[in-house]
Amino acid sequence: MEQSEPAVPLPPPLGEHLRSPRLRAAMLVQQEALHAAREFLRGEGFTELLPPLIGPVTDPGGRGAKALDVDYYGHPYKLMTSAILYKQASLSGFPKLFYIAPNVRVEPEETAGTGRHLVEFHQIDVEIAGASRQDAQDVAAGMLTHIVDHVWTAVPDVLAELGRDELDFAELRSGKFDACTHEEAVSRLIARGHPQSPDAEIDWAGERILSLEADRPFFVNDYPKGSRGFYDREDPEHPGVLRNFDLLAHGGYGELVSGSEREADYATIVTRMRESGENPAKYAWYLDLAREGIPSSAGFGMGLQRLVRFLTGLDALWQVSAYPKLPGAVSP
Amino acid sequence: MTGLRAAGFPERAVRARARNGTAEVFPPAGGYGEELYGELRDGVPDELDRARIAPPVFMPRRLEKLIELGREPGHDDVELHTSVGGFASELPLFLSAFGSTRAGSGDLGVAASRQAARLGIPMVIGENMVPVHGYRRAAADGVRSALLARIRAYTEAVPDGVGGVAVQQSTEDADSEVWNLVYSDPATRPLLESGRLAFELKTGQGAKPGLGGMTVVDRAEADRLSGRFTVRDVLGSGTADGTAEHRLRCATPGTFTEEIVRQQLRFMRNNFPKARTWVKFHPGRDVARAAATAWRAGADAVTVDGAEGGTGWAPRVFLDQVGLGLADCLRLIAASGHHGSGASDGPGGCLLATGRMWEGGRAVRALALGARAVGLGRAALIAVDEDPEDGLVRLAEALALEARLLISALGKYAPGSLGAEDLWWPGAAPAAPAPAPLSAAGPGNP
């Protein structure tokens, strides 16, 4: 039967939150995680760029999350929901690049209680020219392993104080990651009585069920077309299936990473935009580049606050954000 | 002019074009906003109107009803309550989209919304309202936006458990993220939480199949809208009475393939899981395949707008010459076998029909050809123009009474029981009578 989400506590007033020892502990872990991520990626030959904050368009996303509008000299601009389009555009000059990117998504109010959604959040955003899905997954798994190793080396006392057990990360640190397809994940959920749509992303409750059953992180591959943005590449061997993935953490923490091979062919991008109800004219700057030729690539975004929540074992994302904004809550 | 004559040739039309050029491609711009358009066939019956409603002598279904009631059934025993695109509806009727035309988006639209709610029938809100009028408030005059005013009027008046609102989104609407705005607006939450909100993917309209929405605007409005729409100076320099110059504002029709329709529907369901999913098609020659594609992709309703439909501004050549009539659309869909008829059809088989609907006979003919409900567009606007308080309610009551009389005369007691056997096409070769649908009818059959 359906497993209900645990009750997630709500944030106190901001001043009290900023003074709490728990937030201080979380920020120490976050600082080490960021250090480790940069160390790992630079070691792999990546260049860090600073991402744009606004643009004429942004990632149209899905799951009902909205972009915020900005009036830019009379032009309707958007705050970045993700900088995916800029990542692809940058590949010609920077074939291996990453951002620590702030993103703003006005998530549906019903996600306020998941403990896993914030309106303002950050991603470790990685893109690799000429790479396959497997290449991107190798980087994501390597980076996560390196981060976990590093925080347990740098701040073991902080993690222990928060109640984390080093043994819970043993499988991960030995480099063992599982994988299944979206279709298999859907079958497992339906077999457990969870009504998961085969055409959609795994829903929050479904992710939690799969995550609780696992003892190590696992990739979910091959999401159906229509569940993701137009830039995730459709598998030429299996029409209707995308060459993409999520990486879910074990222990009920759910999705840490979303990634994919990308569409780079101009005509395919335009067609996929129409399939997702988008007006290609809005994306003129991006399509002009695509017409000239964007390198093929694969990449991913790792949610920073989700990563820190996983490392610290805290209940909710707001507990690992200094200035949390929960969906639907008007906050400073 | 030399007085040159050309008998039998459309000389006057040629001369008008020679004088006025592209302005003659359209109906007179001066009448825009006061006249409703649609196919130019005043009083001339179209193919659907030509079909006779043909009651049989032997009525096994009446016997069924007689047995059920234990008395002779009458027309009051016809049950018109039905399900329309996932909404419960008191009548096999809904209020069609008016779009952003001046006639449809002002006070008349609000009055029509309120009366549709009182009737307990669903309402469709047309495309291009937000890019033209704004969402929170109209850009120019600071009043509540047309879309929100209509949703509020409907929500205030609709009884519990019936009705629903379907909101269209065109390409230009997608730029304004209309569905996102509506879905996340606290004002629409009562509709959403009671399962009475739908989004309708609009691929075209009956008045101008293959084209996008068109309206006539003055120069000031043209300047304001030119960033979002194509605005063209094709309507001539002015009218005889010296009114301001007009511009033609064109929305894009959008590009659709089978895969694009399928994926857009899937996207709608994934992004707005609590909203119903509707699709509206123009009367294209492949409308049966389009409807089947939409139903397979999970659409809760497919609306077909016959070439007779539309309140909107359209080039004369489209009004007169383009698109399939509603009768042909419905017969194509029925012949394709992609949906059952009436109330017995399976999930995803709800077909809605629009085009010159106003009275019971045409409505019953459309229902007999497989539609679950028919939409009132121009008729609703005229009715609320006649009486903003009760005009549409009275019009619908008259239509409902006619429908009850006609359906009972056919020996049936629900719209879903109607079938192609109830219509007779004059001139068609007499075919073998349709087999009686009831095996239990024993004594009534030859």
Interface residues (C-beta under 8 A of the other chain):
Chain A: G62 R63 G64 K66 A67 V106 P108 E109 S197 D199 A200 E201 P224 K225 G226 S227 T271 R274 E275 S276 G277 E278 N279 K282
Chain B: Q169 T171 E172 A174 D175 E177 N180 Y183 S184 L201 T252 G254 T255 F256 E259 I260 Q263 Q264 R266 F267 M268 R269 N270 N271 F272 P273
